[in-house]
């Protein structure tokens, strides 16, 4: 998983990116994966339903 961190005052292309692997003894990968899943489960399309294919 590639994780782009947020750094106050810098645009996203100028901030560090971490490469994470799921390891049996760690939970950082799962923390980011769970966070992504929570965001996606509450997101909605920015376009009206009649414009979606």
mmCIF entry with sequence, helices, sheets and N, C-alpha, C, O atoms, coordinates in Angstrom:
data_MODEL
# 
_entry.id   MODEL 
# 
_entity.id                         1 
_entity.type                       polymer 
_entity.pdbx_number_of_molecules   1 
# 
_entity_poly.entity_id                      1 
_entity_poly.type                           'polypeptide(L)' 
_entity_poly.nstd_linkage                   no 
_entity_poly.nstd_monomer                   no 
_entity_poly.pdbx_seq_one_letter_code       
;(UNK)(UNK)(UNK)(UNK)(UNK)(UNK)(UNK)(UNK)(UNK)(UNK)(UNK)(UNK)(UNK)(UNK)(UNK)(UNK)
(UNK)(UNK)(UNK)(UNK)(UNK)(UNK)(UNK)(UNK)(UNK)(UNK)(UNK)(UNK)(UNK)(UNK)(UNK)(UNK)
(UNK)(UNK)(UNK)(UNK)(UNK)(UNK)(UNK)(UNK)(UNK)(UNK)(UNK)(UNK)(UNK)(UNK)(UNK)(UNK)
(UNK)(UNK)(UNK)(UNK)(UNK)
;
_entity_poly.pdbx_seq_one_letter_code_can   XXXXXXXXXXXXXXXXXXXXXXXXXXXXXXXXXXXXXXXXXXXXXXXXXXXXX 
_entity_poly.pdbx_strand_id                 A 
# 
loop_
_entity_poly_seq.entity_id 
_entity_poly_seq.num 
_entity_poly_seq.mon_id 
_entity_poly_seq.hetero 
1 1  UNK n 
1 2  UNK n 
1 3  UNK n 
1 4  UNK n 
1 5  UNK n 
1 6  UNK n 
1 7  UNK n 
1 8  UNK n 
1 9  UNK n 
1 10 UNK n 
1 11 UNK n 
1 12 UNK n 
1 13 UNK n 
1 14 UNK n 
1 15 UNK n 
1 16 UNK n 
1 17 UNK n 
1 18 UNK n 
1 19 UNK n 
1 20 UNK n 
1 21 UNK n 
1 22 UNK n 
1 23 UNK n 
1 24 UNK n 
1 25 UNK n 
1 26 UNK n 
1 27 UNK n 
1 28 UNK n 
1 29 UNK n 
1 30 UNK n 
1 31 UNK n 
1 32 UNK n 
1 33 UNK n 
1 34 UNK n 
1 35 UNK n 
1 36 UNK n 
1 37 UNK n 
1 38 UNK n 
1 39 UNK n 
1 40 UNK n 
1 41 UNK n 
1 42 UNK n 
1 43 UNK n 
1 44 UNK n 
1 45 UNK n 
1 46 UNK n 
1 47 UNK n 
1 48 UNK n 
1 49 UNK n 
1 50 UNK n 
1 51 UNK n 
1 52 UNK n 
1 53 UNK n 
# 
_struct_asym.id          A 
_struct_asym.entity_id   1 
# 
loop_
_struct_conf.conf_type_id 
_struct_conf.id 
_struct_conf.pdbx_PDB_helix_id 
_struct_conf.beg_label_comp_id 
_struct_conf.beg_label_asym_id 
_struct_conf.beg_label_seq_id 
_struct_conf.pdbx_beg_PDB_ins_code 
_struct_conf.end_label_comp_id 
_struct_conf.end_label_asym_id 
_struct_conf.end_label_seq_id 
_struct_conf.pdbx_end_PDB_ins_code 
_struct_conf.beg_auth_comp_id 
_struct_conf.beg_auth_asym_id 
_struct_conf.beg_auth_seq_id 
_struct_conf.end_auth_comp_id 
_struct_conf.end_auth_asym_id 
_struct_conf.end_auth_seq_id 
_struct_conf.pdbx_PDB_helix_class 
_struct_conf.details 
_struct_conf.pdbx_PDB_helix_length 
HELX_P HELX_P1 AA1 UNK A 12 ? UNK A 14 ? UNK A 12 UNK A 14 5 ? 3  
HELX_P HELX_P2 AA2 UNK A 28 ? UNK A 42 ? UNK A 28 UNK A 42 1 ? 15 
HELX_P HELX_P3 AA3 UNK A 49 ? UNK A 51 ? UNK A 49 UNK A 51 5 ? 3  
# 
_struct_conf_type.id          HELX_P 
_struct_conf_type.criteria    ? 
_struct_conf_type.reference   ? 
# 
_struct_sheet.id               AA1 
_struct_sheet.type             ? 
_struct_sheet.number_strands   2 
_struct_sheet.details          ? 
# 
_struct_sheet_order.sheet_id     AA1 
_struct_sheet_order.range_id_1   1 
_struct_sheet_order.range_id_2   2 
_struct_sheet_order.offset       ? 
_struct_sheet_order.sense        anti-parallel 
# 
loop_
_struct_sheet_range.sheet_id 
_struct_sheet_range.id 
_struct_sheet_range.beg_label_comp_id 
_struct_sheet_range.beg_label_asym_id 
_struct_sheet_range.beg_label_seq_id 
_struct_sheet_range.pdbx_beg_PDB_ins_code 
_struct_sheet_range.end_label_comp_id 
_struct_sheet_range.end_label_asym_id 
_struct_sheet_range.end_label_seq_id 
_struct_sheet_range.pdbx_end_PDB_ins_code 
_struct_sheet_range.beg_auth_comp_id 
_struct_sheet_range.beg_auth_asym_id 
_struct_sheet_range.beg_auth_seq_id 
_struct_sheet_range.end_auth_comp_id 
_struct_sheet_range.end_auth_asym_id 
_struct_sheet_range.end_auth_seq_id 
AA1 1 UNK A 2  ? UNK A 4  ? UNK A 2  UNK A 4  
AA1 2 UNK A 17 ? UNK A 19 ? UNK A 17 UNK A 19 
# 
loop_
_atom_site.group_PDB 
_atom_site.id 
_atom_site.type_symbol 
_atom_site.label_atom_id 
_atom_site.label_alt_id 
_atom_site.label_comp_id 
_atom_site.label_asym_id 
_atom_site.label_entity_id 
_atom_site.label_seq_id 
_atom_site.pdbx_PDB_ins_code 
_atom_site.Cartn_x 
_atom_site.Cartn_y 
_atom_site.Cartn_z 
_atom_site.occupancy 
_atom_site.B_iso_or_equiv 
_atom_site.pdbx_formal_charge 
_atom_site.auth_seq_id 
_atom_site.auth_comp_id 
_atom_site.auth_asym_id 
_atom_site.auth_atom_id 
_atom_site.pdbx_PDB_model_num 
ATOM 1   N N  . UNK A 1 1  ? 0.850   -1.157  0.000   1.00 0.00 ? 1  UNK A N  1 
ATOM 2   C CA . UNK A 1 1  ? 0.000   0.000   0.000   1.00 0.00 ? 1  UNK A CA 1 
ATOM 3   C C  . UNK A 1 1  ? 0.901   1.226   0.000   1.00 0.00 ? 1  UNK A C  1 
ATOM 4   O O  . UNK A 1 1  ? 1.890   1.276   0.731   1.00 0.00 ? 1  UNK A O  1 
ATOM 5   N N  . UNK A 1 2  ? 0.559   2.209   -0.818  1.00 0.00 ? 2  UNK A N  1 
ATOM 6   C CA . UNK A 1 2  ? 1.261   3.483   -0.803  1.00 0.00 ? 2  UNK A CA 1 
ATOM 7   C C  . UNK A 1 2  ? 0.415   4.480   -0.026  1.00 0.00 ? 2  UNK A C  1 
ATOM 8   O O  . UNK A 1 2  ? -0.762  4.672   -0.330  1.00 0.00 ? 2  UNK A O  1 
ATOM 9   N N  . UNK A 1 3  ? 1.011   5.110   0.973   1.00 0.00 ? 3  UNK A N  1 
ATOM 10  C CA . UNK A 1 3  ? 0.307   6.056   1.834   1.00 0.00 ? 3  UNK A CA 1 
ATOM 11  C C  . UNK A 1 3  ? 0.963   7.420   1.679   1.00 0.00 ? 3  UNK A C  1 
ATOM 12  O O  . UNK A 1 3  ? 2.146   7.585   1.976   1.00 0.00 ? 3  UNK A O  1 
ATOM 13  N N  . UNK A 1 4  ? 0.199   8.388   1.216   1.00 0.00 ? 4  UNK A N  1 
ATOM 14  C CA . UNK A 1 4  ? 0.677   9.761   1.089   1.00 0.00 ? 4  UNK A CA 1 
ATOM 15  C C  . UNK A 1 4  ? 0.312   10.492  2.371   1.00 0.00 ? 4  UNK A C  1 
ATOM 16  O O  . UNK A 1 4  ? -0.865  10.660  2.691   1.00 0.00 ? 4  UNK A O  1 
ATOM 17  N N  . UNK A 1 5  ? 1.331   10.922  3.099   1.00 0.00 ? 5  UNK A N  1 
ATOM 18  C CA . UNK A 1 5  ? 1.082   11.607  4.368   1.00 0.00 ? 5  UNK A CA 1 
ATOM 19  C C  . UNK A 1 5  ? 0.748   13.073  4.122   1.00 0.00 ? 5  UNK A C  1 
ATOM 20  O O  . UNK A 1 5  ? 1.077   13.621  3.070   1.00 0.00 ? 5  UNK A O  1 
ATOM 21  N N  . UNK A 1 6  ? 0.098   13.702  5.087   1.00 0.00 ? 6  UNK A N  1 
ATOM 22  C CA . UNK A 1 6  ? -0.231  15.117  4.999   1.00 0.00 ? 6  UNK A CA 1 
ATOM 23  C C  . UNK A 1 6  ? 0.788   15.902  5.818   1.00 0.00 ? 6  UNK A C  1 
ATOM 24  O O  . UNK A 1 6  ? 1.060   15.572  6.973   1.00 0.00 ? 6  UNK A O  1 
ATOM 25  N N  . UNK A 1 7  ? 1.339   16.929  5.216   1.00 0.00 ? 7  UNK A N  1 
ATOM 26  C CA . UNK A 1 7  ? 2.269   17.813  5.902   1.00 0.00 ? 7  UNK A CA 1 
ATOM 27  C C  . UNK A 1 7  ? 1.726   19.230  5.746   1.00 0.00 ? 7  UNK A C  1 
ATOM 28  O O  . UNK A 1 7  ? 1.578   19.719  4.626   1.00 0.00 ? 7  UNK A O  1 
ATOM 29  N N  . UNK A 1 8  ? 1.433   19.880  6.849   1.00 0.00 ? 8  UNK A N  1 
ATOM 30  C CA . UNK A 1 8  ? 0.848   21.213  6.825   1.00 0.00 ? 8  UNK A CA 1 
ATOM 31  C C  . UNK A 1 8  ? 1.714   22.167  6.010   1.00 0.00 ? 8  UNK A C  1 
ATOM 32  O O  . UNK A 1 8  ? 2.917   22.287  6.242   1.00 0.00 ? 8  UNK A O  1 
ATOM 33  N N  . UNK A 1 9  ? 1.085   22.843  5.054   1.00 0.00 ? 9  UNK A N  1 
ATOM 34  C CA . UNK A 1 9  ? 1.763   23.845  4.253   1.00 0.00 ? 9  UNK A CA 1 
ATOM 35  C C  . UNK A 1 9  ? 2.379   23.331  2.969   1.00 0.00 ? 9  UNK A C  1 
ATOM 36  O O  . UNK A 1 9  ? 2.967   24.103  2.212   1.00 0.00 ? 9  UNK A O  1 
ATOM 37  N N  . UNK A 1 10 ? 2.252   22.033  2.711   1.00 0.00 ? 10 UNK A N  1 
ATOM 38  C CA . UNK A 1 10 ? 2.826   21.462  1.495   1.00 0.00 ? 10 UNK A CA 1 
ATOM 39  C C  . UNK A 1 10 ? 1.743   20.789  0.675   1.00 0.00 ? 10 UNK A C  1 
ATOM 40  O O  . UNK A 1 10 ? 0.880   20.117  1.239   1.00 0.00 ? 10 UNK A O  1 
ATOM 41  N N  . UNK A 1 11 ? 1.762   20.952  -0.657  1.00 0.00 ? 11 UNK A N  1 
ATOM 42  C CA . UNK A 1 11 ? 0.804   20.228  -1.497  1.00 0.00 ? 11 UNK A CA 1 
ATOM 43  C C  . UNK A 1 11 ? 1.162   18.735  -1.525  1.00 0.00 ? 11 UNK A C  1 
ATOM 44  O O  . UNK A 1 11 ? 2.316   18.365  -1.313  1.00 0.00 ? 11 UNK A O  1 
ATOM 45  N N  . UNK A 1 12 ? 0.181   17.901  -1.783  1.00 0.00 ? 12 UNK A N  1 
ATOM 46  C CA . UNK A 1 12 ? 0.354   16.448  -1.744  1.00 0.00 ? 12 UNK A CA 1 
ATOM 47  C C  . UNK A 1 12 ? 1.549   15.936  -2.548  1.00 0.00 ? 12 UNK A C  1 
ATOM 48  O O  . UNK A 1 12 ? 2.250   15.047  -2.066  1.00 0.00 ? 12 UNK A O  1 
ATOM 49  N N  . UNK A 1 13 ? 1.818   16.460  -3.763  1.00 0.00 ? 13 UNK A N  1 
ATOM 50  C CA . UNK A 1 13 ? 2.957   15.920  -4.518  1.00 0.00 ? 13 UNK A CA 1 
ATOM 51  C C  . UNK A 1 13 ? 4.319   16.182  -3.870  1.00 0.00 ? 13 UNK A C  1 
ATOM 52  O O  . UNK A 1 13 ? 5.323   15.605  -4.288  1.00 0.00 ? 13 UNK A O  1 
ATOM 53  N N  . UNK A 1 14 ? 4.359   17.046  -2.854  1.00 0.00 ? 14 UNK A N  1 
ATOM 54  C CA . UNK A 1 14 ? 5.623   17.396  -2.208  1.00 0.00 ? 14 UNK A CA 1 
ATOM 55  C C  . UNK A 1 14 ? 5.747   16.802  -0.808  1.00 0.00 ? 14 UNK A C  1 
ATOM 56  O O  . UNK A 1 14 ? 6.603   17.224  -0.031  1.00 0.00 ? 14 UNK A O  1 
ATOM 57  N N  . UNK A 1 15 ? 4.913   15.838  -0.485  1.00 0.00 ? 15 UNK A N  1 
ATOM 58  C CA . UNK A 1 15 ? 4.965   15.214  0.843   1.00 0.00 ? 15 UNK A CA 1 
ATOM 59  C C  . UNK A 1 15 ? 5.427   13.763  0.720   1.00 0.00 ? 15 UNK A C  1 
ATOM 60  O O  . UNK A 1 15 ? 5.338   13.168  -0.355  1.00 0.00 ? 15 UNK A O  1 
ATOM 61  N N  . UNK A 1 16 ? 5.915   13.202  1.811   1.00 0.00 ? 16 UNK A N  1 
ATOM 62  C CA . UNK A 1 16 ? 6.444   11.835  1.769   1.00 0.00 ? 16 UNK A CA 1 
ATOM 63  C C  . UNK A 1 16 ? 5.367   10.796  1.446   1.00 0.00 ? 16 UNK A C  1 
ATOM 64  O O  . UNK A 1 16 ? 4.195   10.959  1.788   1.00 0.00 ? 16 UNK A O  1 
ATOM 65  N N  . UNK A 1 17 ? 5.794   9.745   0.790   1.00 0.00 ? 17 UNK A N  1 
ATOM 66  C CA . UNK A 1 17 ? 4.938   8.594   0.525   1.00 0.00 ? 17 UNK A CA 1 
ATOM 67  C C  . UNK A 1 17 ? 5.588   7.388   1.189   1.00 0.00 ? 17 UNK A C  1 
ATOM 68  O O  . UNK A 1 17 ? 6.776   7.129   1.000   1.00 0.00 ? 17 UNK A O  1 
ATOM 69  N N  . UNK A 1 18 ? 4.797   6.652   1.969   1.00 0.00 ? 18 UNK A N  1 
ATOM 70  C CA . UNK A 1 18 ? 5.303   5.452   2.619   1.00 0.00 ? 18 UNK A CA 1 
ATOM 71  C C  . UNK A 1 18 ? 4.792   4.227   1.878   1.00 0.00 ? 18 UNK A C  1 
ATOM 72  O O  . UNK A 1 18 ? 3.640   4.179   1.448   1.00 0.00 ? 18 UNK A O  1 
ATOM 73  N N  . UNK A 1 19 ? 5.660   3.243   1.735   1.00 0.00 ? 19 UNK A N  1 
ATOM 74  C CA . UNK A 1 19 ? 5.273   1.957   1.169   1.00 0.00 ? 19 UNK A CA 1 
ATOM 75  C C  . UNK A 1 19 ? 5.088   1.005   2.344   1.00 0.00 ? 19 UNK A C  1 
ATOM 76  O O  . UNK A 1 19 ? 6.038   0.709   3.070   1.00 0.00 ? 19 UNK A O  1 
ATOM 77  N N  . UNK A 1 20 ? 3.854   0.526   2.527   1.00 0.00 ? 20 UNK A N  1 
ATOM 78  C CA . UNK A 1 20 ? 3.552   -0.360  3.651   1.00 0.00 ? 20 UNK A CA 1 
ATOM 79  C C  . UNK A 1 20 ? 3.249   -1.764  3.155   1.00 0.00 ? 20 UNK A C  1 
ATOM 80  O O  . UNK A 1 20 ? 2.590   -1.952  2.133   1.00 0.00 ? 20 UNK A O  1 
ATOM 81  N N  . UNK A 1 21 ? 3.741   -2.744  3.898   1.00 0.00 ? 21 UNK A N  1 
ATOM 82  C CA . UNK A 1 21 ? 3.416   -4.150  3.651   1.00 0.00 ? 21 UNK A CA 1 
ATOM 83  C C  . UNK A 1 21 ? 2.719   -4.678  4.887   1.00 0.00 ? 21 UNK A C  1 
ATOM 84  O O  . UNK A 1 21 ? 3.023   -4.265  6.006   1.00 0.00 ? 21 UNK A O  1 
ATOM 85  N N  . UNK A 1 22 ? 1.794   -5.583  4.686   1.00 0.00 ? 22 UNK A N  1 
ATOM 86  C CA . UNK A 1 22 ? 1.115   -6.206  5.822   1.00 0.00 ? 22 UNK A CA 1 
ATOM 87  C C  . UNK A 1 22 ? 2.069   -7.243  6.428   1.00 0.00 ? 22 UNK A C  1 
ATOM 88  O O  . UNK A 1 22 ? 2.531   -8.153  5.740   1.00 0.00 ? 22 UNK A O  1 
ATOM 89  N N  . UNK A 1 23 ? 2.350   -7.092  7.707   1.00 0.00 ? 23 UNK A N  1 
ATOM 90  C CA . UNK A 1 23 ? 3.204   -8.021  8.430   1.00 0.00 ? 23 UNK A CA 1 
ATOM 91  C C  . UNK A 1 23 ? 2.410   -8.670  9.549   1.00 0.00 ? 23 UNK A C  1 
ATOM 92  O O  . UNK A 1 23 ? 1.474   -8.074  10.081  1.00 0.00 ? 23 UNK A O  1 
ATOM 93  N N  . UNK A 1 24 ? 2.779   -9.878  9.902   1.00 0.00 ? 24 UNK A N  1 
ATOM 94  C CA . UNK A 1 24 ? 2.021   -10.614 10.924  1.00 0.00 ? 24 UNK A CA 1 
ATOM 95  C C  . UNK A 1 24 ? 2.106   -9.956  12.295  1.00 0.00 ? 24 UNK A C  1 
ATOM 96  O O  . UNK A 1 24 ? 1.179   -10.095 13.093  1.00 0.00 ? 24 UNK A O  1 
ATOM 97  N N  . UNK A 1 25 ? 3.181   -9.250  12.587  1.00 0.00 ? 25 UNK A N  1 
ATOM 98  C CA . UNK A 1 25 ? 3.332   -8.669  13.924  1.00 0.00 ? 25 UNK A CA 1 
ATOM 99  C C  . UNK A 1 25 ? 2.955   -7.208  14.028  1.00 0.00 ? 25 UNK A C  1 
ATOM 100 O O  . UNK A 1 25 ? 3.079   -6.622  15.103  1.00 0.00 ? 25 UNK A O  1 
ATOM 101 N N  . UNK A 1 26 ? 2.497   -6.600  12.946  1.00 0.00 ? 26 UNK A N  1 
ATOM 102 C CA . UNK A 1 26 ? 2.209   -5.168  12.984  1.00 0.00 ? 26 UNK A CA 1 
ATOM 103 C C  . UNK A 1 26 ? 0.776   -4.854  12.611  1.00 0.00 ? 26 UNK A C  1 
ATOM 104 O O  . UNK A 1 26 ? 0.064   -5.692  12.058  1.00 0.00 ? 26 UNK A O  1 
ATOM 105 N N  . UNK A 1 27 ? 0.362   -3.630  12.921  1.00 0.00 ? 27 UNK A N  1 
ATOM 106 C CA . UNK A 1 27 ? -1.016  -3.249  12.604  1.00 0.00 ? 27 UNK A CA 1 
ATOM 107 C C  . UNK A 1 27 ? -1.116  -1.944  11.811  1.00 0.00 ? 27 UNK A C  1 
ATOM 108 O O  . UNK A 1 27 ? -2.218  -1.454  11.568  1.00 0.00 ? 27 UNK A O  1 
ATOM 109 N N  . UNK A 1 28 ? 0.023   -1.377  11.405  1.00 0.00 ? 28 UNK A N  1 
ATOM 110 C CA . UNK A 1 28 ? -0.016  -0.111  10.673  1.00 0.00 ? 28 UNK A CA 1 
ATOM 111 C C  . UNK A 1 28 ? -0.731  -0.251  9.336   1.00 0.00 ? 28 UNK A C  1 
ATOM 112 O O  . UNK A 1 28 ? -1.527  0.615   8.973   1.00 0.00 ? 28 UNK A O  1 
ATOM 113 N N  . UNK A 1 29 ? -0.460  -1.332  8.591   1.00 0.00 ? 29 UNK A N  1 
ATOM 114 C CA . UNK A 1 29 ? -1.126  -1.560  7.315   1.00 0.00 ? 29 UNK A CA 1 
ATOM 115 C C  . UNK A 1 29 ? -2.627  -1.644  7.518   1.00 0.00 ? 29 UNK A C  1 
ATOM 116 O O  . UNK A 1 29 ? -3.387  -0.990  6.805   1.00 0.00 ? 29 UNK A O  1 
ATOM 117 N N  . UNK A 1 30 ? -3.063  -2.444  8.485   1.00 0.00 ? 30 UNK A N  1 
ATOM 118 C CA . UNK A 1 30 ? -4.502  -2.610  8.735   1.00 0.00 ? 30 UNK A CA 1 
ATOM 119 C C  . UNK A 1 30 ? -5.151  -1.313  9.205   1.00 0.00 ? 30 UNK A C  1 
ATOM 120 O O  . UNK A 1 30 ? -6.314  -1.057  8.890   1.00 0.00 ? 30 UNK A O  1 
ATOM 121 N N  . UNK A 1 31 ? -4.420  -0.496  9.951   1.00 0.00 ? 31 UNK A N  1 
ATOM 122 C CA . UNK A 1 31 ? -4.953  0.795   10.390  1.00 0.00 ? 31 UNK A CA 1 
ATOM 123 C C  . UNK A 1 31 ? -5.279  1.677   9.195   1.00 0.00 ? 31 UNK A C  1 
ATOM 124 O O  . UNK A 1 31 ? -6.354  2.273   9.134   1.00 0.00 ? 31 UNK A O  1 
ATOM 125 N N  . UNK A 1 32 ? -4.351  1.762   8.243   1.00 0.00 ? 32 UNK A N  1 
ATOM 126 C CA . UNK A 1 32 ? -4.602  2.563   7.044   1.00 0.00 ? 32 UNK A CA 1 
ATOM 127 C C  . UNK A 1 32 ? -5.694  1.942   6.179   1.00 0.00 ? 32 UNK A C  1 
ATOM 128 O O  . UNK A 1 32 ? -6.533  2.665   5.642   1.00 0.00 ? 32 UNK A O  1 
ATOM 129 N N  . UNK A 1 33 ? -5.702  0.625   6.033   1.00 0.00 ? 33 UNK A N  1 
ATOM 130 C CA . UNK A 1 33 ? -6.722  -0.041  5.225   1.00 0.00 ? 33 UNK A CA 1 
ATOM 131 C C  . UNK A 1 33 ? -8.112  0.177   5.817   1.00 0.00 ? 33 UNK A C  1 
ATOM 132 O O  . UNK A 1 33 ? -9.062  0.448   5.084   1.00 0.00 ? 33 UNK A O  1 
ATOM 133 N N  . UNK A 1 34 ? -8.235  0.060   7.137   1.00 0.00 ? 34 UNK A N  1 
ATOM 134 C CA . UNK A 1 34 ? -9.522  0.290   7.805   1.00 0.00 ? 34 UNK A CA 1 
ATOM 135 C C  . UNK A 1 34 ? -9.974  1.736   7.623   1.00 0.00 ? 34 UNK A C  1 
ATOM 136 O O  . UNK A 1 34 ? -11.153 1.996   7.383   1.00 0.00 ? 34 UNK A O  1 
ATOM 137 N N  . UNK A 1 35 ? -9.043  2.669   7.736   1.00 0.00 ? 35 UNK A N  1 
ATOM 138 C CA . UNK A 1 35 ? -9.373  4.082   7.551   1.00 0.00 ? 35 UNK A CA 1 
ATOM 139 C C  . UNK A 1 35 ? -9.892  4.333   6.139   1.00 0.00 ? 35 UNK A C  1 
ATOM 140 O O  . UNK A 1 35 ? -10.891 5.029   5.958   1.00 0.00 ? 35 UNK A O  1 
ATOM 141 N N  . UNK A 1 36 ? -9.221  3.773   5.148   1.00 0.00 ? 36 UNK A N  1 
ATOM 142 C CA . UNK A 1 36 ? -9.647  3.923   3.749   1.00 0.00 ? 36 UNK A CA 1 
ATOM 143 C C  . UNK A 1 36 ? -11.045 3.332   3.560   1.00 0.00 ? 36 UNK A C  1 
ATOM 144 O O  . UNK A 1 36 ? -11.898 3.949   2.922   1.00 0.00 ? 36 UNK A O  1 
ATOM 145 N N  . UNK A 1 37 ? -11.281 2.145   4.111   1.00 0.00 ? 37 UNK A N  1 
ATOM 146 C CA . UNK A 1 37 ? -12.593 1.505   3.984   1.00 0.00 ? 37 UNK A CA 1 
ATOM 147 C C  . UNK A 1 37 ? -13.695 2.350   4.618   1.00 0.00 ? 37 UNK A C  1 
ATOM 148 O O  . UNK A 1 37 ? -14.794 2.442   4.073   1.00 0.00 ? 37 UNK A O  1 
ATOM 149 N N  . UNK A 1 38 ? -13.407 2.972   5.775   1.00 0.00 ? 38 UNK A N  1 
ATOM 150 C CA . UNK A 1 38 ? -14.418 3.824   6.434   1.00 0.00 ? 38 UNK A CA 1 
ATOM 151 C C  . UNK A 1 38 ? -14.743 5.038   5.582   1.00 0.00 ? 38 UNK A C  1 
ATOM 152 O O  . UNK A 1 38 ? -15.908 5.419   5.464   1.00 0.00 ? 38 UNK A O  1 
ATOM 153 N N  . UNK A 1 39 ? -13.726 5.651   4.988   1.00 0.00 ? 39 UNK A N  1 
ATOM 154 C CA . UNK A 1 39 ? -13.962 6.818   4.119   1.00 0.00 ? 39 UNK A CA 1 
ATOM 155 C C  . UNK A 1 39 ? -14.788 6.407   2.907   1.00 0.00 ? 39 UNK A C  1 
ATOM 156 O O  . UNK A 1 39 ? -15.763 7.075   2.563   1.00 0.00 ? 39 UNK A O  1 
ATOM 157 N N  . UNK A 1 40 ? -14.403 5.311   2.262   1.00 0.00 ? 40 UNK A N  1 
ATOM 158 C CA . UNK A 1 40 ? -15.118 4.881   1.059   1.00 0.00 ? 40 UNK A CA 1 
ATOM 159 C C  . UNK A 1 40 ? -16.553 4.453   1.362   1.00 0.00 ? 40 UNK A C  1 
ATOM 160 O O  . UNK A 1 40 ? -17.435 4.644   0.524   1.00 0.00 ? 40 UNK A O  1 
ATOM 161 N N  . UNK A 1 41 ? -16.804 3.887   2.525   1.00 0.00 ? 41 UNK A N  1 
ATOM 162 C CA . UNK A 1 41 ? -18.163 3.430   2.854   1.00 0.00 ? 41 UNK A CA 1 
ATOM 163 C C  . UNK A 1 41 ? -19.120 4.594   3.109   1.00 0.00 ? 41 UNK A C  1 
ATOM 164 O O  . UNK A 1 41 ? -20.336 4.420   3.030   1.00 0.00 ? 41 UNK A O  1 
ATOM 165 N N  . UNK A 1 42 ? -18.592 5.765   3.410   1.00 0.00 ? 42 UNK A N  1 
ATOM 166 C CA . UNK A 1 42 ? -19.456 6.921   3.658   1.00 0.00 ? 42 UNK A CA 1 
ATOM 167 C C  . UNK A 1 42 ? -19.419 7.928   2.509   1.00 0.00 ? 42 UNK A C  1 
ATOM 168 O O  . UNK A 1 42 ? -20.070 8.971   2.578   1.00 0.00 ? 42 UNK A O  1 
ATOM 169 N N  . UNK A 1 43 ? -18.667 7.623   1.460   1.00 0.00 ? 43 UNK A N  1 
ATOM 170 C CA . UNK A 1 43 ? -18.560 8.570   0.349   1.00 0.00 ? 43 UNK A CA 1 
ATOM 171 C C  . UNK A 1 43 ? -19.764 8.454   -0.586  1.00 0.00 ? 43 UNK A C  1 
ATOM 172 O O  . UNK A 1 43 ? -20.503 7.470   -0.575  1.00 0.00 ? 43 UNK A O  1 
ATOM 173 N N  . UNK A 1 44 ? -19.926 9.482   -1.377  1.00 0.00 ? 44 UNK A N  1 
ATOM 174 C CA . UNK A 1 44 ? -20.990 9.466   -2.373  1.00 0.00 ? 44 UNK A CA 1 
ATOM 175 C C  . UNK A 1 44 ? -20.475 10.149  -3.623  1.00 0.00 ? 44 UNK A C  1 
ATOM 176 O O  . UNK A 1 44 ? -19.484 10.878  -3.582  1.00 0.00 ? 44 UNK A O  1 
ATOM 177 N N  . UNK A 1 45 ? -21.143 9.914   -4.717  1.00 0.00 ? 45 UNK A N  1 
ATOM 178 C CA . UNK A 1 45 ? -20.726 10.472  -6.001  1.00 0.00 ? 45 UNK A CA 1 
ATOM 179 C C  . UNK A 1 45 ? -20.935 11.998  -6.003  1.00 0.00 ? 45 UNK A C  1 
ATOM 180 O O  . UNK A 1 45 ? -21.929 12.488  -5.464  1.00 0.00 ? 45 UNK A O  1 
ATOM 181 N N  . UNK A 1 46 ? -20.013 12.735  -6.599  1.00 0.00 ? 46 UNK A N  1 
ATOM 182 C CA . UNK A 1 46 ? -20.207 14.180  -6.698  1.00 0.00 ? 46 UNK A CA 1 
ATOM 183 C C  . UNK A 1 46 ? -21.189 14.557  -7.809  1.00 0.00 ? 46 UNK A C  1 
ATOM 184 O O  . UNK A 1 46 ? -21.595 15.714  -7.912  1.00 0.00 ? 46 UNK A O  1 
ATOM 185 N N  . UNK A 1 47 ? -21.566 13.592  -8.630  1.00 0.00 ? 47 UNK A N  1 
ATOM 186 C CA . UNK A 1 47 ? -22.474 13.846  -9.745  1.00 0.00 ? 47 UNK A CA 1 
ATOM 187 C C  . UNK A 1 47 ? -23.866 13.363  -9.408  1.00 0.00 ? 47 UNK A C  1 
ATOM 188 O O  . UNK A 1 47 ? -24.022 12.381  -8.682  1.00 0.00 ? 47 UNK A O  1 
ATOM 189 N N  . UNK A 1 48 ? -24.884 14.037  -9.926  1.00 0.00 ? 48 UNK A N  1 
ATOM 190 C CA . UNK A 1 48 ? -26.271 13.560  -9.739  1.00 0.00 ? 48 UNK A CA 1 
ATOM 191 C C  . UNK A 1 48 ? -26.435 12.154  -10.297 1.00 0.00 ? 48 UNK A C  1 
ATOM 192 O O  . UNK A 1 48 ? -25.758 11.774  -11.252 1.00 0.00 ? 48 UNK A O  1 
ATOM 193 N N  . UNK A 1 49 ? -27.319 11.399  -9.709  1.00 0.00 ? 49 UNK A N  1 
ATOM 194 C CA . UNK A 1 49 ? -27.541 9.990   -10.102 1.00 0.00 ? 49 UNK A CA 1 
ATOM 195 C C  . UNK A 1 49 ? -27.910 9.855   -11.582 1.00 0.00 ? 49 UNK A C  1 
ATOM 196 O O  . UNK A 1 49 ? -27.563 8.853   -12.209 1.00 0.00 ? 49 UNK A O  1 
ATOM 197 N N  . UNK A 1 50 ? -28.594 10.828  -12.141 1.00 0.00 ? 50 UNK A N  1 
ATOM 198 C CA . UNK A 1 50 ? -29.006 10.704  -13.543 1.00 0.00 ? 50 UNK A CA 1 
ATOM 199 C C  . UNK A 1 50 ? -27.835 10.889  -14.520 1.00 0.00 ? 50 UNK A C  1 
ATOM 200 O O  . UNK A 1 50 ? -27.997 10.618  -15.710 1.00 0.00 ? 50 UNK A O  1 
ATOM 201 N N  . UNK A 1 51 ? -26.675 11.337  -14.060 1.00 0.00 ? 51 UNK A N  1 
ATOM 202 C CA . UNK A 1 51 ? -25.509 11.476  -14.920 1.00 0.00 ? 51 UNK A CA 1 
ATOM 203 C C  . UNK A 1 51 ? -24.559 10.285  -14.827 1.00 0.00 ? 51 UNK A C  1 
ATOM 204 O O  . UNK A 1 51 ? -23.633 10.161  -15.628 1.00 0.00 ? 51 UNK A O  1 
ATOM 205 N N  . UNK A 1 52 ? -24.789 9.413   -13.851 1.00 0.00 ? 52 UNK A N  1 
ATOM 206 C CA . UNK A 1 52 ? -23.918 8.239   -13.700 1.00 0.00 ? 52 UNK A CA 1 
ATOM 207 C C  . UNK A 1 52 ? -24.293 7.169   -14.704 1.00 0.00 ? 52 UNK A C  1 
ATOM 208 O O  . UNK A 1 52 ? -25.462 6.991   -15.046 1.00 0.00 ? 52 UNK A O  1 
ATOM 209 N N  . UNK A 1 53 ? -23.274 6.458   -15.169 1.00 0.00 ? 53 UNK A N  1 
ATOM 210 C CA . UNK A 1 53 ? -23.523 5.392   -16.151 1.00 0.00 ? 53 UNK A CA 1 
ATOM 211 C C  . UNK A 1 53 ? -23.979 4.128   -15.490 1.00 0.00 ? 53 UNK A C  1 
ATOM 212 O O  . UNK A 1 53 ? -24.232 3.134   -16.170 1.00 0.00 ? 53 UNK A O  1 
# 
